[in-house]
Amino acid sequence: MRFGCCGSMIAPVSDPIGIQTVDHLARFGFDYVELSLAGMMDLPAPAFADLKHRLASVGLPCEACNNFFPARVRLTGSEACLPAALKYATAAMDRAADLSVQIIVFGSSGAKNVPPGFPIPDAFKQLVELLHHLGPLAHARGITIAIEPLNRLEANIINRASEGLTLLREVDHPHIQLLIDYYHLMLEHEDPDVLLTAGPAVRHLHLARIEGRAFPLQTDNAMRQFFRIVRRAGYVGRCSIEAYTQDFLAEAPRALRALKEAAHAT
């Protein structure tokens, strides 16, 4: 398993992409960094070229991106515009492919949350149609889009991993798969055995401590049990810390050690 960190949550106001984390994560021994794709889309071309050079110079690949769609790109409701969403997504995936990104996380609650009064089944159909179009675009760029179920405090559609499975099965494209986020899974009180049901559809993991969505500085029984099920499911891909911290430089290396300990605990 490869271990990474989502840079965008370290200093979300001053560094919403996670650029300033890159050098430190490489030094701490992380395998990759996960950067905000919506944030990178706001970079002018010279600044994006600088980021690409920075990643190469420290030897830390950006193998995954979170934050696919910004809230301004409406995906559900009467104001959703499929051509506009596809235009944005195509440009975003081109930029991700330029960094050799392999996973794009599709959580994007601000973009996909269903407006009040709009029927949830109709919004679900909008997401299916969107993903029907995105699958071939992702395939052409060697990218897999991983649907991220978000807990009901953050989103009002696709809250549970089982619902994410329903969505991806409806889309039925090999480059539209599933992300399991330990934090959201636990907040939804969903049985981690859903990993066994999902099997090879699980293509990415996120992890944070439940309390305060903080860095996991030590393992506990729940986290160890989660990774036992991950291993039983045959998952050997990536796992990113997606969490907040008040002391990144001190906590990041501790969290990486705790993550590795949990992942390999018997």
C-alpha positions in Angstrom: 0.0 0.0 0.0 1.1 3.5 -0.8 0.6 6.3 1.7 -0.1 10.0 0.9 -1.5 13.1 2.3 -4.1 15.6 1.1 -2.3 19.0 1.1 -5.3 21.2 0.8 -6.5 20.7 4.4 -3.2 21.7 6.1 -3.6 25.4 5.6 -6.9 25.8 3.7 -6.9 29.6 3.8 -3.3 30.4 2.9 -2.6 27.3 0.8 -5.8 25.8 -0.5 -4.0 23.6 -3.0 -1.4 22.2 -0.7 1.7 23.4 -2.6 3.6 24.3 0.6 3.3 20.7 1.9 5.2 19.1 -1.0 8.8 19.5 0.2 7.9 18.4 3.8 5.9 15.3 2.7 8.8 14.2 0.5 11.2 14.6 3.5 8.9 12.7 5.9 8.7 9.7 3.5 5.2 9.9 2.1 4.8 8.1 -1.3 2.8 10.8 -2.9 0.8 14.0 -2.3 -2.9 14.5 -3.1 -3.6 18.1 -4.2 -6.8 20.0 -4.8 -7.7 19.8 -8.5 -10.2 22.7 -8.3 -7.4 24.7 -6.7 -5.0 23.9 -9.4 -7.5 25.0 -12.0 -7.2 28.5 -10.6 -3.5 28.6 -11.2 -2.2 30.6 -14.2 -0.1 28.5 -16.6 3.3 29.7 -15.2 2.3 28.9 -11.6 1.1 25.5 -12.6 4.4 24.9 -14.4 6.2 25.9 -11.3 4.2 23.4 -9.2 5.0 20.6 -11.7 8.7 21.5 -11.5 8.6 21.5 -7.7 7.0 18.1 -7.6 9.7 16.7 -9.9 12.5 18.4 -8.1 11.6 16.8 -4.7 10.7 13.4 -6.3 7.1 13.4 -4.9 4.4 12.5 -7.4 0.9 13.8 -7.3 -0.8 10.5 -7.8 -4.3 11.6 -6.7 -6.3 14.8 -6.6 -9.3 15.6 -4.4 -11.7 18.6 -4.8 -12.7 17.8 -8.4 -15.5 20.3 -9.0 -15.7 23.7 -7.4 -19.1 24.8 -6.0 -19.7 27.2 -8.9 -20.0 24.3 -11.3 -23.5 23.1 -10.6 -24.0 19.4 -11.1 -27.6 18.9 -9.8 -30.7 20.9 -9.7 -32.4 23.1 -12.3 -29.3 25.2 -12.7 -27.1 22.3 -13.6 -25.5 22.6 -17.0 -24.0 19.4 -18.4 -22.0 21.1 -21.2 -20.4 23.5 -18.8 -19.6 20.7 -16.3 -18.0 18.7 -19.1 -16.0 21.7 -20.4 -14.6 22.2 -16.9 -14.0 18.5 -16.3 -12.1 18.1 -19.5 -9.8 21.0 -18.7 -9.3 19.7 -15.2 -8.5 16.2 -16.3 -6.0 17.6 -18.9 -4.2 19.4 -16.1 -4.3 16.3 -13.9 -2.9 14.2 -16.7 -0.1 16.6 -17.1 1.0 15.7 -13.6 0.4 12.0 -14.3 -2.4 11.9 -11.7 -4.1 8.4 -11.6 -7.0 9.0 -9.3 -9.4 12.0 -9.2 -11.7 12.0 -6.2 -15.3 12.9 -6.9 -16.8 14.2 -3.6 -17.4 17.8 -4.5 -20.3 18.4 -2.1 -20.7 22.1 -3.0 -21.2 21.2 -6.7 -23.4 18.1 -6.4 -25.5 18.9 -3.3 -29.2 18.9 -4.3 -31.0 22.2 -4.1 -34.0 22.5 -1.8 -37.1 21.1 -3.4 -35.4 19.4 -6.3 -36.2 15.7 -6.4 -33.3 13.4 -5.2 -34.0 10.8 -7.8 -33.7 13.4 -10.6 -30.4 14.6 -9.1 -29.2 11.0 -9.0 -30.0 10.7 -12.7 -28.0 13.9 -13.4 -25.0 12.4 -11.7 -25.4 9.2 -13.7 -25.5 11.1 -16.9 -22.5 13.2 -15.9 -20.4 10.2 -15.0 -21.5 8.4 -18.2 -19.7 11.2 -20.1 -16.7 11.4 -17.7 -15.8 7.7 -17.9 -14.5 7.8 -21.5 -12.7 11.1 -20.8 -11.0 9.7 -17.8 -10.1 6.5 -19.7 -8.5 8.5 -22.5 -6.2 10.1 -19.9 -5.3 7.0 -17.9 -7.3 8.4 -14.9 -9.8 6.7 -12.6 -12.6 8.8 -11.0 -13.3 7.6 -7.5 -16.8 8.4 -6.2 -16.4 9.6 -2.6 -19.5 9.2 -0.4 -19.7 12.1 2.1 -21.5 12.0 5.4 -24.9 13.7 5.7 -23.5 16.7 7.6 -21.6 17.6 4.4 -23.8 16.3 1.6 -27.4 15.4 0.9 -26.8 12.8 -1.8 -24.4 9.8 -1.9 -23.7 9.6 1.8 -22.9 6.0 2.2 -20.4 3.7 0.5 -23.4 1.4 -0.4 -24.9 4.4 -2.3 -21.6 5.1 -4.0 -21.7 1.4 -5.2 -25.2 1.9 -6.5 -24.1 4.9 -8.5 -21.0 3.4 -10.0 -22.9 0.2 -11.0 -25.5 2.4 -12.7 -22.8 4.1 -14.6 -21.0 0.8 -15.3 -17.7 2.2 -16.6 -14.3 0.8 -15.6 -12.8 4.2 -15.0 -15.6 5.2 -12.6 -14.9 3.5 -9.3 -15.2 4.0 -5.5 -13.3 5.7 -2.7 -13.8 4.7 0.9 -13.2 7.4 3.5 -12.8 6.1 7.0 -14.0 9.3 8.6 -17.3 9.5 6.6 -17.8 5.7 6.9 -17.6 6.0 10.7 -19.8 9.1 10.9 -22.5 7.3 8.9 -22.2 4.2 11.2 -21.7 2.1 8.1 -20.3 -1.4 8.5 -16.7 -1.5 7.2 -17.6 -4.9 5.7 -19.0 -2.8 2.8 -15.3 -3.0 1.6 -15.8 -6.7 1.1 -19.0 -6.1 -0.9 -17.3 -3.5 -3.0 -14.2 -5.6 -3.6 -12.1 -4.4 -6.6 -14.4 -1.4 -7.1 -12.5 0.3 -4.2 -9.7 2.3 -5.8 -8.7 4.8 -3.1 -8.9 5.4 0.6 -9.0 8.5 2.8 -8.4 8.5 6.5 -8.7 10.9 9.4 -9.4 10.5 13.1 -13.1 10.8 13.9 -12.6 13.4 16.6 -12.1 16.8 14.9 -11.2 15.1 11.6 -7.7 15.3 12.9 -4.4 13.6 11.9 -4.4 10.0 13.2 -1.4 10.2 15.6 -1.9 6.8 17.1 -3.7 3.6 16.1 -6.8 2.3 17.9 -8.8 -0.8 17.7 -11.3 0.6 15.2 -8.6 1.7 12.8 -6.8 -1.6 13.1 -10.1 -3.5 12.4 -10.7 -1.2 9.4 -7.4 -2.1 7.9 -7.9 -5.8 8.6 -11.1 -5.6 6.4 -9.1 -3.6 3.8 -6.6 -6.5 3.6 -9.4 -9.1 3.5 -10.9 -7.1 0.6 -7.6 -7.5 -1.3 -7.0 -3.8 -1.5 -3.3 -2.8 -2.1 -3.7 0.7 -3.5 -3.3 4.1 -2.0 -4.4 5.6 1.3 -4.3 9.4 1.9 -4.5 11.2 5.2 -7.3 13.8 4.6 -7.3 15.6 7.9 -6.8 18.9 9.7 -3.8 19.6 11.9 -2.6 22.4 14.2 1.0 21.4 13.9 1.7 19.9 10.5 5.5 19.6 10.8 5.2 17.6 14.1 2.1 15.6 13.3 2.6 14.5 9.7 5.5 12.1 10.4 3.7 10.7 13.5 0.5 10.2 11.5 2.5 8.3 8.7 4.0 6.0 11.3 0.5 5.4 12.9 -1.0 4.7 9.5 1.6 2.2 8.5 1.3 0.5 11.9 -2.5 0.2 11.5 -2.2 -1.0 8.0 0.1 -3.8 8.9 -1.3 -4.8 12.3 -2.2 -8.4 12.7 
